[in-house]
Amino acid sequence: MQISLLLDANLSWRSVTVLKNHYDDCIHVDNTGLPCPAKDTEIWDYARKHELLIVTNDEDFLQLSVVKGFPPKVLLLRTGNQSRKFIEQTLINLKKHIEIFLESSEHGALELI
């Protein structure tokens, strides 16, 4: 299973390089060609078109998941105000759980606490 991440604006663009070593692909929303700042719906549509998993701290994407369904799927980080390295390590450590989540046809959002 291929896992490609789209990091929302509330996450560091510096994480892309680290996460590309553990996931098939990773892109930051600022490097998509979308307007800056991009609207949540624009990010949603981009992720759907490019088959990307949205990684965010923004609860609005959880609402979009409920309203619009999936794809795309959303990974909502509920880790609080943590360092970039902490978030990177969390995404690396939980990769197996993320794979299981992506295989599920029942769930469109996964909250990481």
DSSP file (Angstrom, degrees, kcal/mol; ACC not computed):
  #  RESIDUE AA STRUCTURE BP1 BP2  ACC     N-H-->O    O-->H-N    N-H-->O    O-->H-N    TCO  KAPPA ALPHA  PHI   PSI    X-CA   Y-CA   Z-CA
    1    1 A M              0   0    0      0, 0.0     2,-0.4     0, 0.0   102,-0.0   0.000 360.0 360.0 360.0 130.7    0.0    0.0    0.0
    2    2 A Q        -     0   0    0     21,-0.1     2,-0.5    22,-0.0    21,-0.0  -0.721 360.0-164.0 -88.2 134.3    1.3    3.4   -1.0
    3    3 A I        +     0   0    0     -2,-0.4    22,-1.3     2,-0.0    21,-1.3  -0.966   9.4 177.8-122.5 116.2    1.0    6.2    1.6
    4    4 A S  E     -a   25   0A   0     -2,-0.5    49,-3.0    47,-0.3     2,-0.3  -0.977  15.2-150.6-119.8 127.7    1.4    9.7    0.4
    5    5 A L  E     -ab  26  53A   0     20,-2.4    22,-2.1    -2,-0.5     2,-0.5  -0.733  11.6-161.2-102.7 143.3    1.1   12.5    3.0
    6    6 A L  E     -ab  27  54A   0     47,-2.9    49,-2.8    -2,-0.3     2,-0.4  -0.962  19.1-149.6-118.3 109.7   -0.1   16.1    2.5
    7    7 A L  E     -ab  28  55A   0     20,-2.9    22,-2.6    -2,-0.5    23,-0.2  -0.670  14.4-130.8 -83.4 128.5    1.0   18.2    5.4
    8    8 A D    >   -     0   0    0     47,-2.6     3,-2.0    -2,-0.4    22,-0.1  -0.227  28.9 -99.3 -71.4 165.5   -1.3   21.1    6.3
    9    9 A A  T 3  S+     0   0    0      1,-0.3     4,-0.1    29,-0.1    -1,-0.1   0.723 119.0  67.6 -60.5 -23.3    0.0   24.7    6.8
   10   10 A N  T 3  S+     0   0    0      2,-0.1     2,-0.3    48,-0.0    -1,-0.3   0.466  94.0  71.0 -80.1   1.6   -0.1   24.2   10.6
   11   11 A L  S <  S-     0   0    0     -3,-2.0     2,-0.2    44,-0.1    73,-0.0  -0.841  96.8 -93.4-113.8 155.3    2.7   21.7   10.3
   12   12 A S    >   -     0   0    0     -2,-0.3     3,-1.2     1,-0.1     4,-0.2  -0.426  16.1-144.7 -72.3 135.7    6.3   22.4    9.4
   13   13 A W  T >  S+     0   0    0      1,-0.2     3,-1.3    -2,-0.2     4,-0.4   0.721  97.9  72.7 -66.1 -21.5    7.5   22.2    5.8
   14   14 A R  T 3> S+     0   0    0      1,-0.3     4,-0.7     2,-0.2     3,-0.5   0.718  83.0  68.8 -67.0 -20.3   10.8   20.9    7.2
   15   15 A S  H <> S+     0   0    0     -3,-1.2     4,-2.8     1,-0.2     5,-0.3   0.709  79.7  79.1 -71.1 -19.9    9.1   17.6    8.1
   16   16 A V  H <> S+     0   0    0     -3,-1.3     4,-2.1    -4,-0.2    -1,-0.2   0.925  92.0  48.8 -56.0 -49.1    8.7   16.7    4.4
   17   17 A T  H  > S+     0   0    0     -3,-0.5     4,-0.5    -4,-0.4    -1,-0.2   0.905 114.7  44.6 -60.2 -44.2   12.3   15.6    4.0
   18   18 A V  H >< S+     0   0    0     -4,-0.7     3,-1.1     1,-0.2     4,-0.2   0.934 114.5  47.6 -66.4 -47.0   12.2   13.4    7.1
   19   19 A L  H >X S+     0   0    0     -4,-2.8     4,-2.3     1,-0.3     3,-1.6   0.776  99.4  67.0 -71.1 -26.0    8.9   11.8    6.4
   20   20 A K  H 3< S+     0   0    0     -4,-2.1    -1,-0.3    -5,-0.3    -2,-0.2   0.749  94.4  61.1 -64.1 -21.8    9.8   11.0    2.7
   21   21 A N  T << S+     0   0    0     -3,-1.1    -1,-0.3    -4,-0.5    -2,-0.2   0.633 117.0  29.2 -76.0 -13.3   12.3    8.6    4.2
   22   22 A H  T <4 S+     0   0    0     -3,-1.6     2,-0.3    -4,-0.2    -2,-0.2   0.576 119.7  49.2-122.0 -18.8    9.4    6.6    5.8
   23   23 A Y  S  < S-     0   0    0     -4,-2.3   -19,-0.1     1,-0.1     3,-0.1  -0.799  85.7-111.1-120.9 163.9    6.5    7.2    3.5
   24   24 A D  S    S-     0   0    0    -21,-1.3     2,-0.3    -2,-0.3   -20,-0.2   0.869  95.7 -11.9 -64.6 -36.9    6.1    6.9   -0.2
   25   25 A D  E     -a    4   0A   0    -22,-1.3   -20,-2.4    -6,-0.1     2,-0.3  -0.985  58.3-169.3-159.0 159.1    5.7   10.6   -0.6
   26   26 A C  E     +a    5   0A   0     -2,-0.3     2,-0.3   -22,-0.2   -20,-0.2  -0.956   7.9 176.5-154.5 133.8    5.1   13.7    1.4
   27   27 A I  E     -a    6   0A   0    -22,-2.1   -20,-2.9    -2,-0.3     2,-0.3  -0.988  24.6-130.6-138.1 146.8    4.3   17.2    0.3
   28   28 A H  E >   -a    7   0A   0     -2,-0.3     3,-2.5   -22,-0.2   -20,-0.2  -0.773  25.7-121.3 -95.2 144.1    3.6   20.4    2.2
   29   29 A V  G >  S+     0   0    0    -22,-2.6     3,-1.5    -2,-0.3     5,-0.5   0.794 111.5  64.8 -55.8 -30.2    0.5   22.4    1.3
   30   30 A D  G 3  S+     0   0    0      1,-0.3    -1,-0.3   -23,-0.2     3,-0.3   0.688 101.6  51.1 -67.2 -16.6    2.7   25.4    0.6
   31   31 A N  G <  S+     0   0    0     -3,-2.5    -1,-0.3     1,-0.2    -2,-0.2   0.107  87.6  84.3-106.7  20.8    4.3   23.5   -2.3
   32   32 A T  S <  S-     0   0    0     -3,-1.5    -1,-0.2     2,-0.1    -2,-0.1   0.612 100.3-113.7 -96.0 -14.8    1.2   22.4   -4.0
   33   33 A G  S    S+     0   0    0      1,-0.3    -3,-0.1    -3,-0.3     3,-0.1   0.424  73.2 135.0  89.9  -0.7    0.6   25.5   -6.1
   34   34 A L        -     0   0    0     -5,-0.5    -1,-0.3     1,-0.1    -2,-0.1  -0.398  68.6 -83.5 -73.3 158.4   -2.6   26.3   -4.2
   35   35 A P        -     0   0    0      0, 0.0    -1,-0.1     0, 0.0    -3,-0.1  -0.243  56.1 -96.3 -58.0 152.5   -3.1   29.9   -3.0
   36   36 A C  S    S+     0   0    0      1,-0.3     2,-0.1    -3,-0.1     3,-0.0  -0.961 118.6  28.5-118.5 114.6   -1.4   30.8    0.2
   37   37 A P  S    S-     0   0    0      0, 0.0    -1,-0.3     0, 0.0     2,-0.2   0.472  98.2-155.1 -80.6 145.5   -3.2   30.5    2.5
   38   38 A A        -     0   0    0     -4,-0.1     2,-0.1    -2,-0.1   -29,-0.1  -0.586  17.7-114.2 -83.8 146.1   -5.3   27.8    0.9
   39   39 A K     >  -     0   0    0     -2,-0.2     4,-2.1     1,-0.1     3,-0.4  -0.478  26.0-116.1 -73.9 151.5   -8.9   27.3    1.9
   40   40 A D  H  > S+     0   0    0      1,-0.2     4,-2.7     2,-0.2     5,-0.1   0.880 116.8  53.6 -56.2 -39.9   -9.6   24.0    3.6
   41   41 A T  H  > S+     0   0    0      2,-0.2     4,-2.4     1,-0.2    -1,-0.2   0.847 106.9  51.6 -67.2 -32.4  -11.9   23.0    0.7
   42   42 A E  H  > S+     0   0    0     -3,-0.4     4,-2.3     2,-0.2    -1,-0.2   0.907 111.7  46.8 -67.8 -41.5   -9.1   23.6   -1.8
   43   43 A I  H  X S+     0   0    0     -4,-2.1     4,-2.7     2,-0.2    -2,-0.2   0.916 111.8  51.9 -64.1 -43.5   -6.7   21.5    0.2
   44   44 A W  H  X S+     0   0    0     -4,-2.7     4,-2.4     1,-0.2    -2,-0.2   0.936 111.4  45.7 -57.5 -49.9   -9.4   18.8    0.5
   45   45 A D  H  X S+     0   0    0     -4,-2.4     4,-2.5     1,-0.2    -1,-0.2   0.886 112.5  51.0 -64.2 -39.4   -9.9   18.8   -3.3
   46   46 A Y  H  X S+     0   0    0     -4,-2.3     4,-2.1     2,-0.2    -1,-0.2   0.932 110.8  48.6 -62.8 -46.0   -6.2   18.7   -4.0
   47   47 A A  H  X>S+     0   0    0     -4,-2.7     5,-2.5     1,-0.2     4,-0.5   0.901 112.5  48.5 -62.5 -41.5   -5.7   15.8   -1.6
   48   48 A R  H ><5S+     0   0    0     -4,-2.4     3,-0.9    -5,-0.2    -1,-0.2   0.939 111.9  48.5 -63.4 -47.0   -8.6   13.9   -3.2
   49   49 A K  H 3<5S+     0   0    0     -4,-2.5    -1,-0.2     1,-0.2    -2,-0.2   0.855 119.9  37.7 -61.7 -36.3   -7.3   14.5   -6.8
   50   50 A H  H 3<5S-     0   0    0     -4,-2.1    -1,-0.2    -5,-0.2    -2,-0.2   0.284 109.2-118.3-103.4   9.2   -3.8   13.4   -5.9
   51   51 A E  T <<5 +     0   0    0     -3,-0.9     2,-0.3    -4,-0.5   -47,-0.3   0.932  59.2 156.0  54.7  53.3   -4.7   10.5   -3.5
   52   52 A L      < -     0   0    0     -5,-2.5     2,-0.6    -6,-0.1    21,-0.3  -0.821  45.9-126.7-111.7 148.8   -3.0   12.1   -0.5
   53   53 A L  E     -b    5   0A   0    -49,-3.0   -47,-2.9    -2,-0.3     2,-0.4  -0.847  29.0-132.0 -90.0 121.5   -3.7   11.6    3.2
   54   54 A I  E     -bc   6  74A   0     19,-2.3    21,-3.5    -2,-0.6     2,-0.5  -0.644  19.7-165.4 -78.7 125.6   -4.2   15.0    4.9
   55   55 A V  E     +bc   7  75A   0    -49,-2.8   -47,-2.6    -2,-0.4     2,-0.3  -0.965  28.4 142.3-112.7 122.2   -2.1   15.4    8.0
   56   56 A T  E     - c   0  76A   0     19,-2.3    21,-3.4    -2,-0.5   -49,-0.0  -0.950  57.8-142.6-153.7 164.5   -3.3   18.3   10.1
   57   57 A N  S    S+     0   0    0     -2,-0.3     2,-0.6    19,-0.2    19,-0.1   0.335  75.2 108.4-105.0  -2.2   -4.0   19.9   13.6
   58   58 A D    >   -     0   0    0      1,-0.1     3,-1.5     2,-0.0     4,-0.4  -0.682  56.9-159.1 -88.6 114.6   -7.0   21.6   12.2
   59   59 A E  T >> S+     0   0    0     -2,-0.6     4,-1.5     1,-0.3     3,-0.8   0.674  83.7  80.2 -65.5 -17.2  -10.3   20.1   13.4
   60   60 A D  H 3> S+     0   0    0      1,-0.3     4,-2.2     2,-0.2    -1,-0.3   0.831  87.2  57.9 -59.5 -30.3  -12.1   21.7   10.4
   61   61 A F  H <> S+     0   0    0     -3,-1.5     4,-2.0     2,-0.2    -1,-0.3   0.810  99.9  56.8 -71.2 -28.3  -10.9   18.8    8.3
   62   62 A L  H <> S+     0   0    0     -3,-0.8     4,-1.7    -4,-0.4    -1,-0.2   0.916 108.2  48.1 -64.3 -42.6  -12.6   16.4   10.7
   63   63 A Q  H  X S+     0   0    0     -4,-1.5     4,-2.6     1,-0.2     5,-0.2   0.910 109.4  52.2 -62.9 -43.5  -15.8   18.2    9.9
   64   64 A L  H  X>S+     0   0    0     -4,-2.2     4,-3.4     1,-0.2     5,-0.5   0.887 106.9  54.2 -60.3 -37.8  -15.1   18.1    6.2
   65   65 A S  H  X5S+     0   0    0     -4,-2.0     4,-1.3     1,-0.2    -1,-0.2   0.893 110.8  45.3 -62.4 -40.2  -14.7   14.3    6.6
   66   66 A V  H  <5S+     0   0    0     -4,-1.7    -2,-0.2     2,-0.2    -1,-0.2   0.914 120.9  38.7 -69.2 -43.1  -18.1   14.0    8.2
   67   67 A V  H  <5S+     0   0    0     -4,-2.6    -2,-0.2     1,-0.1    -3,-0.2   0.918 129.3  27.1 -75.8 -45.5  -19.8   16.2    5.6
   68   68 A K  H  <5S-     0   0    0     -4,-3.4    -3,-0.2     1,-0.2    -2,-0.2   0.628  94.4-144.7 -96.4 -14.9  -18.1   15.1    2.4
   69   69 A G     << -     0   0    0     -4,-1.3    -1,-0.2    -5,-0.5    -2,-0.1  -0.386  39.8 -18.0  76.7-164.0  -17.0   11.6    3.2
   70   70 A F        +     0   0    0     -2,-0.1     3,-0.1    -4,-0.1    39,-0.1  -0.965  69.8  84.5-140.2 155.9  -13.8   10.2    1.9
   71   71 A P  S    S+     0   0    0      0, 0.0     2,-0.1     0, 0.0   -23,-0.1   0.433  89.0  57.0 -77.2 165.7  -11.5   10.1    0.1
   72   72 A P  S    S-     0   0    0      0, 0.0     2,-0.2     0, 0.0   -19,-0.1   0.585  83.1-148.8 -80.4 165.4   -9.4   11.9    1.1
   73   73 A K        -     0   0    0    -21,-0.3   -19,-2.3    -2,-0.1     2,-0.4  -0.645   9.8-137.6 -93.8 157.9   -8.8   10.5    4.5
   74   74 A V  E     -cd  54 109A   0     34,-2.5    36,-2.4    -2,-0.2     2,-0.6  -0.954  10.6-160.6-123.8 133.4   -7.7   12.8    7.4
   75   75 A L  E     -cd  55 110A   0    -21,-3.5   -19,-2.3    -2,-0.4     2,-0.7  -0.944  18.5-161.6-109.6 106.9   -5.1   12.2   10.1
   76   76 A L  E     -cd  56 111A   0     34,-2.7    36,-2.9    -2,-0.6     2,-0.7  -0.815   6.6-147.8 -97.8 115.6   -5.9   14.6   12.9
   77   77 A L  E     + d   0 112A   0    -21,-3.4     3,-0.2    -2,-0.7    36,-0.2  -0.730  20.3 175.2 -85.5 117.7   -3.0   15.3   15.3
   78   78 A R        +     0   0    0     34,-3.6    -1,-0.1    -2,-0.7     3,-0.1  -0.315  42.2 118.9-112.4  46.2   -4.3   16.0   18.8
   79   79 A T        -     0   0    0      1,-0.3    -1,-0.2     3,-0.0    34,-0.1   0.443  67.3-135.0 -92.8  -1.1   -0.8   16.1   20.3
   80   80 A G        -     0   0    0     -3,-0.2     2,-1.5     1,-0.1    -1,-0.3  -0.339  61.8 -18.5  75.4-164.1   -1.0   19.7   21.5
   81   81 A N  S    S+     0   0    0     -3,-0.1     2,-0.3    -2,-0.1    -1,-0.1  -0.619  87.1 156.5 -81.9  91.2    1.8   22.1   21.0
   82   82 A Q        -     0   0    0     -2,-1.5    -2,-0.1     1,-0.1    -3,-0.0  -0.727  44.0 -92.4-115.6 163.3    4.7   19.7   20.3
   83   83 A S     >  -     0   0    0     -2,-0.3     4,-2.1     1,-0.1     5,-0.2  -0.254  34.7-112.1 -70.0 160.5    8.0   20.1   18.5
   84   84 A R  H  > S+     0   0    0      1,-0.2     4,-2.6     2,-0.2     5,-0.2   0.905 119.2  52.4 -57.6 -43.6    8.4   19.3   14.8
   85   85 A K  H  > S+     0   0    0      1,-0.2     4,-2.6     2,-0.2    -1,-0.2   0.869 106.5  53.1 -64.9 -36.9   10.6   16.3   15.7
   86   86 A F  H  > S+     0   0    0      2,-0.2     4,-2.3     1,-0.2    -1,-0.2   0.931 111.1  46.4 -62.5 -45.3    8.0   15.0   18.1
   87   87 A I  H  X S+     0   0    0     -4,-2.1     4,-2.4     2,-0.2    -2,-0.2   0.919 112.5  50.1 -65.0 -43.5    5.4   15.1   15.4
   88   88 A E  H  X S+     0   0    0     -4,-2.6     4,-2.1     1,-0.2    -2,-0.2   0.937 112.0  47.5 -58.4 -47.2    7.7   13.5   12.9
   89   89 A Q  H  X S+     0   0    0     -4,-2.6     4,-3.1     1,-0.2     5,-0.2   0.874 109.7  53.6 -64.9 -37.1    8.5   10.7   15.3
   90   90 A T  H  X S+     0   0    0     -4,-2.3     4,-2.0     1,-0.2    -1,-0.2   0.935 110.1  46.8 -61.4 -46.4    4.9   10.1   16.1
   91   91 A L  H  < S+     0   0    0     -4,-2.4    -2,-0.2     1,-0.2    -1,-0.2   0.849 115.3  46.8 -65.8 -33.9    4.0    9.7   12.4
   92   92 A I  H >< S+     0   0    0     -4,-2.1     3,-1.2    -5,-0.2     4,-0.2   0.932 113.1  47.7 -71.2 -47.0    7.0    7.4   12.0
   93   93 A N  H 3< S+     0   0    0     -4,-3.1     3,-0.3     1,-0.3    -2,-0.2   0.811 114.8  45.9 -65.5 -30.5    6.2    5.3   15.0
   94   94 A L  T 3X S+     0   0    0     -4,-2.0     4,-2.2    -5,-0.2     3,-0.3   0.191  75.0 114.6-100.0  17.0    2.5    4.9   14.1
   95   95 A K  H <> S+     0   0    0     -3,-1.2     4,-2.5     1,-0.2    -1,-0.2   0.880  75.3  53.4 -56.4 -42.1    3.0    4.1   10.5
   96   96 A K  H  > S+     0   0    0     -3,-0.3     4,-2.0    -4,-0.2    -1,-0.2   0.901 110.1  47.9 -61.3 -40.6    1.5    0.5   10.9
   97   97 A H  H  > S+     0   0    0     -3,-0.3     4,-2.3     1,-0.2    -1,-0.2   0.875 110.6  51.8 -66.7 -37.2   -1.6    2.0   12.5
   98   98 A I  H  X S+     0   0    0     -4,-2.2     4,-2.5     2,-0.2    -2,-0.2   0.891 107.6  52.5 -66.6 -39.4   -1.9    4.5    9.7
   99   99 A E  H  X S+     0   0    0     -4,-2.5     4,-1.6     2,-0.2    -2,-0.2   0.924 110.0  48.1 -60.8 -44.7   -1.6    1.7    7.1
  100  100 A I  H  X S+     0   0    0     -4,-2.0     4,-0.9     1,-0.2    -2,-0.2   0.916 111.1  51.5 -62.0 -43.7   -4.5   -0.2    8.9
  101  101 A F  H >< S+     0   0    0     -4,-2.3     3,-0.8     1,-0.2     6,-0.3   0.913 108.5  50.9 -58.8 -44.8   -6.5    3.0    8.9
  102  102 A L  H 3< S+     0   0    0     -4,-2.5    -1,-0.2     1,-0.2    -2,-0.2   0.813 107.1  54.1 -66.6 -29.9   -6.0    3.6    5.2
  103  103 A E  H 3< S+     0   0    0     -4,-1.6    -1,-0.2    -5,-0.2    -2,-0.2   0.701  88.6 100.9 -75.0 -19.6   -7.1    0.1    4.4
  104  104 A S    <<  -     0   0    0     -4,-0.9    -3,-0.0    -3,-0.8    -4,-0.0  -0.443  53.7-166.3 -70.8 134.7  -10.4    0.6    6.3
  105  105 A S  S    S+     0   0    0     -2,-0.2    -1,-0.1     1,-0.1     3,-0.1   0.392  85.2  59.5 -95.9   1.9  -13.4    1.3    4.2
  106  106 A E  S    S+     0   0    0      1,-0.1     2,-0.4    -5,-0.1    -1,-0.1   0.698  95.9  59.7-101.1 -23.7  -15.4    2.4    7.3
  107  107 A H        +     0   0    0     -6,-0.3    -1,-0.1     1,-0.1     3,-0.1  -0.914  42.2 177.4-121.1 134.3  -13.3    5.3    8.6
  108  108 A G  S    S+     0   0    0     -2,-0.4   -34,-2.5     1,-0.2     2,-0.4   0.528  73.2  41.8-105.6 -10.9  -12.4    8.6    7.0
  109  109 A A  E     -d   74   0A   0    -36,-0.2     2,-0.4   -34,-0.1   -34,-0.2  -0.996  57.3-165.9-141.1 144.7  -10.5   10.2    9.9
  110  110 A L  E     -d   75   0A   0    -36,-2.4   -34,-2.7    -2,-0.4     2,-0.5  -0.997  12.3-151.4-129.5 125.9   -8.0    9.0   12.5
  111  111 A E  E     -d   76   0A   0     -2,-0.4     2,-0.6   -36,-0.2   -34,-0.2  -0.862   5.7-157.4 -99.9 126.6   -7.2   11.1   15.5
  112  112 A L  E      d   77   0A   0    -36,-2.9   -34,-3.6    -2,-0.5    -2,-0.0  -0.905 360.0 360.0-104.1 122.3   -3.7   10.7   17.0
  113  113 A I              0   0    0     -2,-0.6    -1,-0.1   -36,-0.2   -36,-0.1   0.397 360.0 360.0-105.3 360.0   -3.5   11.7   20.7
